[in-house]
Amino acid sequence: MGERRDDSQKGSESEDTMAMRSLSRSPDETHRLGMAVSRHLKPGDLVVLVGELGSGKSVFIRGLARGMGVKRKVQSPTFILIRDYPRHNFCHIDAYRLKGWEELVDLGVEEYLYGDRVCAIEWGDKVEEALPPDYLEIRITVLPPDEMSREIILVPHGRWRDRWSSIERELSH
């Protein structure tokens, strides 16, 4: 497997200061943000989503997929773990049922994580030890009191930081 993430990079100050915060007031807004992020994805990019059950990770990924040209219904691969969309160079992994990063590696995901597909992983915090050092982390938090609003924080890791200023500039408009 390729180069793994160094835990000393986790939550580093430079990453947290580069984080972009967004408020979503509806699933449609979350979907649109996913579509907007998709315009900045390149072959081999990894997007890692973190958030509680029902926070909107799948909605965000549907936006990513739609922005990449996937027209069919995008469902979370909770039970099959990996859904591949080869015509669109996109892969969706759901780590919810995995007990740890070793199970992810046992699935043989190297071709997805280190290949030329754009790969999105739900519940990425459960498998962070297996992640390459370069990825875009999406943290989604449900906001009270109505629980319809979400705080969505985008955090660039590794080489994502090099291209972050232009991405952040466009996404913040």
C-alpha positions in Angstrom: 0.0 0.0 0.0 1.2 3.6 -0.6 2.4 6.1 1.9 0.2 6.3 5.0 -0.7 9.4 6.9 1.6 10.4 9.7 -0.5 10.9 12.9 1.5 14.0 13.8 -0.3 15.7 10.9 -3.7 14.9 12.4 -5.5 18.1 13.3 -2.4 20.2 12.9 -2.7 24.0 13.4 -2.0 24.7 9.8 -4.8 22.4 8.7 -7.3 23.9 11.2 -6.4 27.5 10.2 -7.0 26.6 6.5 -10.4 25.0 7.3 -13.4 26.5 5.6 -16.7 26.6 7.4 -20.0 26.5 5.6 -23.6 26.5 6.9 -26.1 24.3 5.2 -29.8 24.9 6.0 -31.2 22.0 4.0 -30.2 18.8 2.2 -30.4 20.7 -1.1 -27.7 23.1 0.1 -25.5 20.2 1.3 -26.0 18.6 -2.1 -25.1 21.8 -3.9 -21.9 22.2 -1.8 -20.9 18.6 -2.8 -21.5 19.6 -6.5 -19.4 22.7 -6.0 -16.5 20.7 -4.4 -16.7 18.2 -7.3 -15.6 20.9 -9.8 -12.2 21.0 -8.0 -11.5 17.2 -7.9 -8.8 15.6 -10.0 -8.1 12.0 -10.7 -6.7 10.3 -7.7 -8.3 12.7 -5.2 -9.6 11.4 -1.9 -12.5 13.0 0.0 -13.1 11.8 3.6 -16.4 12.5 5.3 -16.9 12.5 9.1 -20.1 13.0 11.0 -22.7 11.3 13.1 -25.4 9.0 11.6 -27.9 11.1 9.6 -25.7 14.2 9.4 -25.7 14.4 5.6 -22.6 12.5 4.5 -24.4 10.6 1.8 -26.2 13.7 0.7 -22.9 15.5 0.2 -21.5 12.5 -1.7 -24.6 12.5 -4.0 -23.7 16.1 -4.8 -20.1 15.1 -5.5 -21.2 12.2 -7.8 -23.8 14.4 -9.6 -21.1 17.0 -10.2 -18.9 14.3 -11.7 -21.6 13.3 -14.1 -23.2 10.3 -12.3 -26.9 10.4 -13.3 -28.1 7.3 -11.6 -29.2 7.2 -8.0 -26.3 7.2 -5.7 -26.9 5.0 -2.6 -24.6 4.6 0.4 -22.8 1.3 0.1 -23.3 0.4 3.8 -23.7 -3.3 3.3 -21.6 -3.8 0.1 -18.9 -1.3 1.4 -17.7 -0.1 -2.0 -19.7 1.2 -4.9 -17.7 1.9 -8.0 -18.8 4.2 -10.9 -16.0 3.4 -13.5 -17.6 5.4 -16.3 -17.3 8.5 -14.1 -13.9 7.6 -12.5 -15.6 7.7 -9.0 -15.7 5.4 -6.1 -17.8 5.6 -2.9 -16.7 3.6 0.2 -18.7 3.4 3.4 -16.6 2.4 6.5 -19.5 2.4 9.0 -19.5 -1.4 9.5 -15.8 -1.8 9.6 -14.1 -2.4 12.9 -10.9 -0.6 11.9 -8.5 0.3 9.1 -7.2 -3.3 8.8 -10.6 -4.4 7.5 -10.4 -1.6 4.9 -7.0 -2.8 3.8 -8.3 -6.4 3.7 -10.9 -5.3 1.1 -8.1 -4.4 -1.2 -8.9 -0.7 -1.6 -5.4 0.2 -2.7 -6.6 0.5 -6.3 -9.1 3.1 -5.2 -7.1 5.0 -2.6 -3.9 5.1 -4.7 -5.4 4.9 -8.2 -6.8 7.4 -10.6 -10.3 7.5 -9.4 -11.8 10.1 -7.2 -12.7 8.3 -4.0 -15.1 9.4 -1.3 -15.2 7.6 2.1 -18.0 7.9 4.6 -17.0 7.4 8.2 -13.4 8.1 7.3 -12.5 8.6 10.9 -12.9 4.9 11.5 -10.1 4.1 9.0 -7.9 7.1 9.2 -4.7 5.0 9.8 -5.1 3.5 6.3 -5.6 6.9 4.5 -2.9 8.4 2.4 -1.6 11.8 3.6 -3.3 13.8 0.9 -7.1 14.2 1.2 -9.9 16.7 1.7 -11.7 16.1 5.0 -15.4 17.1 5.2 -16.7 17.3 8.8 -20.5 17.6 9.1 -22.2 18.5 12.4 -26.0 18.6 13.0 -26.9 22.0 14.5 -29.7 22.4 17.0 -32.4 23.5 17.6 -34.2 22.4 14.4 -31.6 19.8 13.4 -32.1 20.7 9.8 -29.0 22.9 9.6 -25.5 21.6 9.3 -22.1 23.1 9.9 -19.8 21.7 7.2 -16.1 22.2 7.7 -13.7 21.5 4.8 -10.1 20.7 5.9 -7.3 20.2 3.4 -4.6 17.7 4.3 -1.3 17.2 2.6 -1.0 18.4 -1.0 -4.6 19.7 -0.8 -3.1 22.6 1.1 -1.1 23.6 -2.0 -4.2 24.2 -4.1 -6.5 25.3 -1.2 -6.5 29.1 -1.6 -8.0 29.0 -5.1 -10.6 26.4 -4.1 -11.6 28.3 -1.0 -11.9 31.5 -2.9 -14.4 30.0 -5.3 -16.4 28.0 -2.7 -16.8 31.0 -0.4 -18.6 33.1 -3.0 
